């Protein structure tokens, strides 16, 4: 029976080693949440990095880890500390992430990181080839794995491959500054279908393909090696019912069942019952505009001082990539802004 193989940098489960044993806990990340219904709704396998480097995994737990992941329909790709540093923290998040979000001043172009990125993408491709049958559907996700489609296509020319980019694709003028721009485009063009969130991202990609590779592009079709590659936009949403039901269930909890966050929100409400609350939830990232949001709130309070103590801004910023310099600087800036405004 044909199956769907989902591939992403991280698996939809988190591994925890404690007391000589291993436990696998479902992840709450955006991709894991968005793809959960697809993964659980049929015959599928999810391939990705477990979150633990080879150096962190005791040899005697290797089989136990594979078993724990298999129970969640997952299979791991092994990565060393050096590979994670060069592939994830290096090329993915110091080159592609800032460049694709138009932060050219943060983009770093290191040949060593690029070489590691290629090697790790090959690892993911090899993991797919090991598990995939010719009638399976391969669904590759996001900017960490943009070379994988062509690597799989080279070995399985007739297999169905889809790719979805969960971040913007920049304009041609920005994308062409990447030294390995043609390699990235050709990697993506190993797919049969390439998806983006919006039409603008789709248009930028098609423009880069036409101008950098000189390929024939007709509307949203790309012609390459007697293949037709479809490109389209697929806005990704959330499972509304799941969030709605969770909110209703949470409101019925007794005091001792409430989360620490809910208790803190309740304290705010009780201290100033007439105050209005602005609640913002983001990952701590320079692309989210958190610092600008705080400065706008400060400006609002200075311009309309009679609203002080009548409105409150609560920002939940989840830390990420804390060993990337730009994220360390961002956290310091936000901490200083919050202290000053308060």
C-alpha positions as a Markdown table, in Angstrom:
| # | Residue | x | y | z |
|---|---|---|---|---|
| 1 | Unk | 0.0 | 0.0 | 0.0 |
| 2 | Unk | 1.4 | 3.4 | -1.0 |
| 3 | Unk | 2.2 | 5.7 | 1.9 |
| 4 | Unk | 3.0 | 9.4 | 2.4 |
| 5 | Unk | 6.5 | 10.1 | 3.7 |
| 6 | Unk | 6.8 | 13.5 | 5.4 |
| 7 | Unk | 10.3 | 14.9 | 5.8 |
| 8 | Unk | 11.3 | 17.9 | 7.9 |
| 9 | Unk | 14.3 | 19.1 | 9.8 |
| 10 | Unk | 12.7 | 18.1 | 13.2 |
| 11 | Unk | 10.4 | 15.2 | 14.0 |
| 12 | Unk | 7.0 | 15.9 | 15.5 |
| 13 | Unk | 8.1 | 14.3 | 18.8 |
| 14 | Unk | 10.7 | 15.4 | 21.3 |
| 15 | Unk | 13.0 | 12.8 | 22.9 |
| 16 | Unk | 13.9 | 13.0 | 26.6 |
| 17 | Unk | 16.6 | 10.9 | 28.2 |
| 18 | Unk | 16.2 | 10.3 | 31.9 |
| 19 | Unk | 17.1 | 7.6 | 34.4 |
| 20 | Unk | 18.7 | 5.6 | 31.7 |
| 21 | Unk | 15.5 | 5.4 | 29.6 |
| 22 | Unk | 14.0 | 7.3 | 26.7 |
| 23 | Unk | 10.6 | 8.9 | 26.3 |
| 24 | Unk | 9.0 | 10.5 | 23.2 |
| 25 | Unk | 6.7 | 13.4 | 23.7 |
| 26 | Unk | 4.6 | 15.0 | 20.9 |
| 27 | Unk | 6.0 | 18.4 | 19.8 |
| 28 | Unk | 3.9 | 21.6 | 19.8 |
| 29 | Unk | 5.8 | 23.3 | 17.0 |
| 30 | Unk | 4.0 | 25.0 | 14.1 |
| 31 | Unk | 4.9 | 22.4 | 11.5 |
| 32 | Unk | 4.1 | 19.4 | 13.7 |
| 33 | Unk | 0.8 | 20.9 | 14.7 |
| 34 | Unk | -0.1 | 21.9 | 11.1 |
| 35 | Unk | 0.8 | 18.4 | 9.7 |
| 36 | Unk | -0.6 | 16.3 | 12.5 |
| 37 | Unk | -3.9 | 15.5 | 10.8 |
| 38 | Unk | -2.1 | 14.4 | 7.6 |
| 39 | Unk | 0.4 | 12.3 | 9.5 |
| 40 | Unk | -2.2 | 10.6 | 11.8 |
| 41 | Unk | -4.9 | 10.3 | 9.1 |
| 42 | Unk | -3.4 | 7.5 | 7.0 |
| 43 | Unk | -0.5 | 5.3 | 6.2 |
| 44 | Unk | 2.4 | 7.7 | 6.7 |
| 45 | Unk | 6.0 | 8.0 | 7.9 |
| 46 | Unk | 7.7 | 11.1 | 9.3 |
| 47 | Unk | 11.5 | 11.4 | 8.8 |
| 48 | Unk | 13.6 | 14.0 | 10.6 |
| 49 | Unk | 16.2 | 14.8 | 13.1 |
| 50 | Unk | 15.4 | 13.6 | 16.7 |
| 51 | Unk | 16.8 | 16.7 | 18.4 |
| 52 | Unk | 19.6 | 14.7 | 19.9 |
| 53 | Unk | 23.1 | 14.7 | 18.4 |
| 54 | Unk | 25.1 | 11.5 | 18.0 |
| 55 | Unk | 27.2 | 12.6 | 20.9 |
| 56 | Unk | 24.2 | 12.9 | 23.2 |
| 57 | Unk | 22.7 | 9.4 | 22.5 |
| 58 | Unk | 24.2 | 6.6 | 24.5 |
| 59 | Unk | 24.9 | 3.6 | 22.3 |
| 60 | Unk | 22.8 | 1.3 | 24.4 |
| 61 | Unk | 19.7 | 3.4 | 23.8 |
| 62 | Unk | 19.8 | 3.5 | 20.0 |
| 63 | Unk | 17.4 | 0.6 | 19.6 |
| 64 | Unk | 15.1 | 1.9 | 22.3 |
| 65 | Unk | 15.0 | 5.3 | 20.6 |
| 66 | Unk | 14.1 | 3.8 | 17.2 |
| 67 | Unk | 11.3 | 1.8 | 18.9 |
| 68 | Unk | 9.9 | 4.9 | 20.7 |
| 69 | Unk | 9.9 | 6.9 | 17.4 |
| 70 | Unk | 8.3 | 4.1 | 15.5 |
| 71 | Unk | 5.4 | 4.2 | 17.9 |
| 72 | Unk | 4.8 | 7.7 | 16.7 |
| 73 | Unk | 5.2 | 6.8 | 13.1 |
| 74 | Unk | 8.6 | 8.4 | 12.9 |
| 75 | Unk | 12.1 | 7.6 | 11.8 |
| 76 | Unk | 15.3 | 9.5 | 12.7 |
| 77 | Unk | 18.2 | 11.0 | 10.8 |
| 78 | Unk | 21.4 | 10.9 | 12.8 |
| 79 | Unk | 23.3 | 14.2 | 13.0 |
| 80 | Unk | 26.6 | 15.1 | 14.8 |
| 81 | Unk | 27.2 | 18.3 | 16.8 |
| 82 | Unk | 29.3 | 19.7 | 14.0 |
| 83 | Unk | 26.6 | 18.9 | 11.4 |
| 84 | Unk | 23.9 | 20.6 | 13.5 |
| 85 | Unk | 26.1 | 23.6 | 14.0 |
| 86 | Unk | 27.0 | 24.0 | 10.3 |
| 87 | Unk | 23.7 | 22.9 | 8.8 |
| 88 | Unk | 21.1 | 24.3 | 11.2 |
| 89 | Unk | 22.7 | 27.1 | 13.1 |
| 90 | Unk | 25.0 | 27.9 | 10.3 |
| 91 | Unk | 23.7 | 27.8 | 6.7 |
| 92 | Unk | 19.9 | 27.5 | 7.5 |
| 93 | Unk | 19.7 | 30.2 | 10.2 |
| 94 | Unk | 22.6 | 32.5 | 9.5 |
| 95 | Unk | 22.3 | 32.5 | 5.7 |
| 96 | Unk | 18.9 | 31.4 | 4.4 |
| 97 | Unk | 16.6 | 32.6 | 7.2 |
| 98 | Unk | 17.8 | 36.2 | 7.3 |
| 99 | Unk | 18.2 | 36.4 | 3.5 |
| 100 | Unk | 14.7 | 35.1 | 2.7 |
| 101 | Unk | 13.3 | 37.5 | 5.3 |
| 102 | Unk | 15.1 | 40.5 | 3.7 |
| 103 | Unk | 17.7 | 40.9 | 6.5 |
| 104 | Unk | 20.7 | 41.1 | 4.3 |
| 105 | Unk | 22.8 | 42.7 | 7.0 |
| 106 | Unk | 22.5 | 39.5 | 9.0 |
| 107 | Unk | 23.2 | 37.0 | 6.2 |
| 108 | Unk | 26.5 | 35.2 | 6.4 |
| 109 | Unk | 28.0 | 33.3 | 3.4 |
| 110 | Unk | 30.4 | 30.7 | 4.7 |
| 111 | Unk | 31.6 | 28.0 | 2.3 |
| 112 | Unk | 32.1 | 25.4 | 5.1 |
| 113 | Unk | 28.5 | 25.9 | 6.2 |
| 114 | Unk | 27.3 | 25.4 | 2.7 |
| 115 | Unk | 29.3 | 22.2 | 2.3 |
| 116 | Unk | 27.8 | 20.8 | 5.6 |
| 117 | Unk | 24.3 | 21.9 | 4.4 |
| 118 | Unk | 24.8 | 19.8 | 1.2 |
| 119 | Unk | 26.1 | 16.8 | 3.2 |
| 120 | Unk | 23.2 | 16.8 | 5.7 |
| 121 | Unk | 20.7 | 17.2 | 2.9 |
| 122 | Unk | 22.2 | 14.1 | 1.3 |
| 123 | Unk | 21.7 | 12.3 | 4.6 |
| 124 | Unk | 18.0 | 13.2 | 4.6 |
| 125 | Unk | 17.8 | 12.1 | 0.9 |
| 126 | Unk | 19.5 | 8.7 | 1.8 |
| 127 | Unk | 17.0 | 8.2 | 4.7 |
| 128 | Unk | 14.1 | 8.8 | 2.3 |
| 129 | Unk | 15.5 | 6.4 | -0.3 |
| 130 | Unk | 15.9 | 3.7 | 2.3 |
| 131 | Unk | 12.3 | 3.9 | 3.4 |
| 132 | Unk | 10.5 | 4.8 | 0.2 |
| 133 | Unk | 8.8 | 2.6 | -2.4 |
| 134 | Unk | 8.3 | 3.9 | -6.0 |
| 135 | Unk | 4.5 | 4.4 | -5.5 |
| 136 | Unk | 4.9 | 6.4 | -2.3 |
| 137 | Unk | 4.4 | 10.2 | -2.1 |
| 138 | Unk | 7.3 | 12.2 | -0.7 |
| 139 | Unk | 6.5 | 15.5 | 1.0 |
| 140 | Unk | 9.5 | 17.6 | 1.9 |
| 141 | Unk | 9.2 | 20.6 | 4.1 |
| 142 | Unk | 11.0 | 23.9 | 4.5 |
| 143 | Unk | 14.2 | 25.8 | 3.9 |
| 144 | Unk | 16.6 | 23.4 | 5.7 |
| 145 | Unk | 16.0 | 20.7 | 3.0 |
| 146 | Unk | 15.9 | 22.6 | -0.3 |
| 147 | Unk | 18.4 | 20.3 | -2.0 |
| 148 | Unk | 16.7 | 17.1 | -1.0 |
| 149 | Unk | 14.1 | 16.9 | -3.9 |
| 150 | Unk | 16.7 | 16.7 | -6.6 |
| 151 | Unk | 18.9 | 14.3 | -4.6 |
| 152 | Unk | 15.9 | 11.9 | -4.4 |
| 153 | Unk | 14.9 | 12.5 | -8.0 |
| 154 | Unk | 18.4 | 11.5 | -9.2 |
| 155 | Unk | 17.9 | 8.1 | -7.7 |
| 156 | Unk | 14.1 | 7.7 | -8.2 |
| 157 | Unk | 13.2 | 9.6 | -11.3 |
| 158 | Unk | 9.5 | 8.5 | -11.3 |
| 159 | Unk | 8.6 | 8.9 | -7.6 |
| 160 | Unk | 6.1 | 11.7 | -6.6 |
| 161 | Unk | 7.8 | 14.5 | -4.7 |
| 162 | Unk | 6.2 | 17.6 | -3.2 |
| 163 | Unk | 8.0 | 20.5 | -1.5 |
| 164 | Unk | 6.5 | 23.2 | 0.7 |
| 165 | Unk | 8.4 | 26.3 | 1.9 |
| 166 | Unk | 7.1 | 27.6 | 5.2 |
| 167 | Unk | 8.9 | 31.0 | 5.0 |
| 168 | Unk | 8.9 | 33.7 | 2.3 |
| 169 | Unk | 10.7 | 33.3 | -0.9 |
| 170 | Unk | 12.4 | 36.6 | -1.6 |
| 171 | Unk | 12.4 | 38.8 | -4.7 |
| 172 | Unk | 14.9 | 38.0 | -7.5 |
| 173 | Unk | 17.0 | 41.0 | -6.5 |
| 174 | Unk | 17.5 | 39.6 | -3.0 |
| 175 | Unk | 17.8 | 35.9 | -3.9 |
| 176 | Unk | 20.5 | 36.5 | -6.5 |
| 177 | Unk | 22.9 | 37.7 | -3.8 |
| 178 | Unk | 23.1 | 34.0 | -2.6 |
| 179 | Unk | 26.4 | 32.5 | -4.0 |
| 180 | Unk | 24.7 | 29.1 | -4.4 |
| 181 | Unk | 21.5 | 30.4 | -5.9 |
| 182 | Unk | 21.4 | 28.0 | -8.9 |
| 183 | Unk | 22.2 | 25.0 | -6.8 |
| 184 | Unk | 19.2 | 25.8 | -4.5 |
| 185 | Unk | 16.8 | 26.4 | -7.4 |
| 186 | Unk | 17.9 | 23.1 | -9.1 |
| 187 | Unk | 17.5 | 21.3 | -5.7 |
| 188 | Unk | 13.9 | 22.5 | -5.4 |
| 189 | Unk | 13.1 | 21.7 | -9.1 |
| 190 | Unk | 13.5 | 18.0 | -8.3 |
| 191 | Unk | 10.0 | 18.3 | -7.0 |
| 192 | Unk | 6.8 | 17.7 | -9.0 |
| 193 | Unk | 4.9 | 20.3 | -7.0 |
| 194 | Unk | 6.3 | 23.3 | -5.1 |
| 195 | Unk | 4.1 | 25.1 | -2.7 |
| 196 | Unk | 4.3 | 28.6 | -1.1 |
| 197 | Unk | 2.1 | 30.4 | 1.4 |
| 198 | Unk | 1.3 | 33.3 | -0.9 |
| 199 | Unk | 1.1 | 34.2 | -4.6 |
| 200 | Unk | 3.9 | 36.8 | -4.1 |
| 201 | Unk | 6.4 | 34.1 | -2.9 |
| 202 | Unk | 5.4 | 31.9 | -5.8 |
| 203 | Unk | 5.9 | 34.8 | -8.2 |
| 204 | Unk | 9.4 | 35.6 | -6.8 |
| 205 | Unk | 10.4 | 32.0 | -7.2 |
| 206 | Unk | 9.2 | 31.8 | -10.8 |
| 207 | Unk | 11.0 | 35.0 | -11.6 |
| 208 | Unk | 14.3 | 33.6 | -10.2 |
| 209 | Unk | 13.9 | 30.4 | -12.1 |
| 210 | Unk | 13.4 | 32.2 | -15.4 |
| 211 | Unk | 16.1 | 34.8 | -14.9 |
| 212 | Unk | 18.8 | 32.6 | -13.3 |
| 213 | Unk | 18.3 | 29.3 | -15.0 |
| 214 | Unk | 16.8 | 30.4 | -18.3 |
| 215 | Unk | 14.0 | 27.8 | -18.1 |
| 216 | Unk | 10.7 | 28.0 | -19.9 |
| 217 | Unk | 8.0 | 29.2 | -17.5 |
| 218 | Unk | 4.3 | 29.3 | -18.5 |
| 219 | Unk | 2.0 | 30.7 | -15.9 |
| 220 | Unk | 2.8 | 28.5 | -12.9 |
| 221 | Unk | 4.4 | 25.6 | -14.9 |
| 222 | Unk | 8.2 | 25.1 | -15.2 |
| 223 | Unk | 9.5 | 22.9 | -18.0 |
| 224 | Unk | 12.7 | 21.0 | -17.2 |
| 225 | Unk | 14.1 | 17.7 | -18.7 |
| 226 | Unk | 10.8 | 16.7 | -20.2 |
| 227 | Unk | 9.1 | 17.2 | -16.9 |
| 228 | Unk | 6.5 | 19.8 | -15.9 |
| 229 | Unk | 6.9 | 21.2 | -12.4 |
| 230 | Unk | 3.8 | 22.8 | -10.9 |
| 231 | Unk | 4.2 | 25.8 | -8.6 |
| 232 | Unk | 1.3 | 27.2 | -6.6 |
| 233 | Unk | 0.3 | 28.9 | -3.4 |
| 234 | Unk | -1.4 | 27.1 | -0.5 |
| 235 | Unk | -2.1 | 29.2 | 2.5 |
| 236 | Unk | -1.6 | 27.1 | 5.6 |
| 237 | Unk | -4.2 | 27.4 | 8.4 |
| 238 | Unk | -4.7 | 25.8 | 11.8 |
| 239 | Unk | -7.1 | 23.2 | 13.3 |
| 240 | Unk | -9.6 | 25.8 | 14.5 |
| 241 | Unk | -11.8 | 23.2 | 16.3 |
| 242 | Unk | -8.9 | 21.9 | 18.3 |
| 243 | Unk | -8.0 | 25.3 | 19.6 |
| 244 | Unk | -11.6 | 26.3 | 20.3 |
| 245 | Unk | -12.3 | 23.1 | 22.2 |
| 246 | Unk | -9.0 | 23.5 | 24.2 |
| 247 | Unk | -10.0 | 27.1 | 25.2 |
| 248 | Unk | -13.5 | 26.0 | 26.3 |
| 249 | Unk | -12.0 | 23.1 | 28.3 |
| 250 | Unk | -9.4 | 25.3 | 29.9 |
| 251 | Unk | -12.0 | 27.8 | 31.1 |
| 252 | Unk | -13.7 | 25.0 | 33.1 |
| 253 | Unk | -10.6 | 24.1 | 35.1 |
| 254 | Unk | -10.4 | 24.5 | 38.8 |
| 255 | Unk | -7.7 | 26.8 | 40.3 |
| 256 | Unk | -5.3 | 23.9 | 41.1 |
| 257 | Unk | -5.7 | 22.6 | 37.5 |
| 258 | Unk | -4.8 | 25.9 | 35.8 |
| 259 | Unk | -1.4 | 26.4 | 34.2 |
| 260 | Unk | 1.1 | 28.9 | 35.7 |
| 261 | Unk | 0.4 | 31.2 | 32.7 |
| 262 | Unk | -3.3 | 31.2 | 33.3 |
| 263 | Unk | -2.8 | 32.0 | 37.0 |
| 264 | Unk | -0.6 | 35.0 | 36.1 |
| 265 | Unk | -3.2 | 36.3 | 33.6 |
| 266 | Unk | -5.9 | 35.9 | 36.2 |
| 267 | Unk | -3.8 | 37.9 | 38.7 |
| 268 | Unk | -3.5 | 40.7 | 36.1 |
| 269 | Unk | -7.3 | 40.7 | 35.6 |
| 270 | Unk | -8.1 | 40.8 | 39.3 |
| 271 | Unk | -5.7 | 43.6 | 40.0 |
| 272 | Unk | -7.2 | 45.9 | 37.4 |
| 273 | Unk | -10.6 | 44.4 | 36.3 |
| 274 | Unk | -11.4 | 47.4 | 34.0 |
| 275 | Unk | -8.1 | 47.2 | 32.1 |
| 276 | Unk | -7.9 | 46.1 | 28.5 |
| 277 | Unk | -5.4 | 43.4 | 27.6 |
| 278 | Unk | -3.3 | 42.9 | 24.4 |
| 279 | Unk | -2.0 | 39.4 | 24.2 |
| 280 | Unk | 0.8 | 38.6 | 21.7 |
| 281 | Unk | 2.4 | 35.1 | 21.2 |
| 282 | Unk | 5.5 | 34.8 | 19.1 |
| 283 | Unk | 8.8 | 33.0 | 18.7 |
| 284 | Unk | 11.6 | 35.3 | 19.9 |
| 285 | Unk | 12.8 | 36.2 | 16.4 |
| 286 | Unk | 13.9 | 39.4 | 14.7 |
| 287 | Unk | 11.5 | 38.8 | 11.9 |
| 288 | Unk | 8.5 | 39.1 | 14.2 |
| 289 | Unk | 8.8 | 42.8 | 14.9 |
| 290 | Unk | 8.6 | 42.4 | 18.7 |
| 291 | Unk | 10.9 | 45.3 | 19.5 |
| 292 | Unk | 8.9 | 47.5 | 17.1 |
| 293 | Unk | 5.7 | 46.5 | 18.7 |
| 294 | Unk | 7.0 | 47.5 | 22.2 |
| 295 | Unk | 8.2 | 50.8 | 20.8 |
| 296 | Unk | 4.8 | 51.4 | 19.3 |
| 297 | Unk | 3.2 | 50.6 | 22.7 |
| 298 | Unk | 5.6 | 53.0 | 24.4 |
| 299 | Unk | 4.7 | 55.7 | 21.9 |
| 300 | Unk | 1.0 | 55.1 | 22.5 |
| 301 | Unk | 1.4 | 55.5 | 26.2 |
| 302 | Unk | 3.4 | 58.7 | 25.9 |
| 303 | Unk | 1.0 | 60.3 | 23.4 |
| 304 | Unk | -2.1 | 59.2 | 25.4 |
| 305 | Unk | -0.9 | 59.1 | 29.1 |
| 306 | Unk | -4.5 | 58.8 | 30.4 |
| 307 | Unk | -4.4 | 55.2 | 29.2 |
| 308 | Unk | -1.6 | 54.2 | 31.5 |
| 309 | Unk | -2.7 | 51.4 | 33.8 |
| 310 | Unk | -5.8 | 51.1 | 31.7 |
| 311 | Unk | -4.2 | 49.0 | 28.9 |
| 312 | Unk | -1.7 | 46.2 | 29.3 |
| 313 | Unk | 0.5 | 44.5 | 26.7 |
| 314 | Unk | 1.5 | 40.9 | 27.5 |
| 315 | Unk | 3.9 | 39.4 | 25.1 |
| 316 | Unk | 4.8 | 35.7 | 25.3 |
| 317 | Unk | 8.0 | 35.3 | 23.4 |
| 318 | Unk | 9.3 | 31.7 | 23.1 |
| 319 | Unk | 13.2 | 31.6 | 23.0 |
| 320 | Unk | 14.8 | 30.0 | 20.0 |
| 321 | Unk | 18.3 | 29.7 | 18.4 |
| 322 | Unk | 19.8 | 31.2 | 21.5 |
| 323 | Unk | 23.4 | 30.5 | 20.2 |
| 324 | Unk | 22.9 | 32.7 | 17.1 |
| 325 | Unk | 24.3 | 36.2 | 17.8 |
| 326 | Unk | 21.4 | 38.1 | 16.4 |
| 327 | Unk | 19.0 | 36.3 | 18.7 |
| 328 | Unk | 21.1 | 37.1 | 21.8 |
| 329 | Unk | 21.2 | 40.8 | 20.8 |
| 330 | Unk | 17.4 | 40.8 | 20.2 |
| 331 | Unk | 16.7 | 39.3 | 23.6 |
| 332 | Unk | 18.8 | 42.0 | 25.3 |
| 333 | Unk | 17.1 | 44.7 | 23.4 |
| 334 | Unk | 13.6 | 43.4 | 24.3 |
| 335 | Unk | 14.6 | 43.0 | 28.0 |
| 336 | Unk | 15.8 | 46.6 | 28.0 |
| 337 | Unk | 12.6 | 47.9 | 26.3 |
| 338 | Unk | 10.3 | 46.1 | 28.7 |
| 339 | Unk | 12.2 | 47.4 | 31.7 |
| 340 | Unk | 12.1 | 51.0 | 30.4 |
| 341 | Unk | 8.4 | 50.9 | 29.5 |
| 342 | Unk | 7.4 | 49.4 | 32.8 |
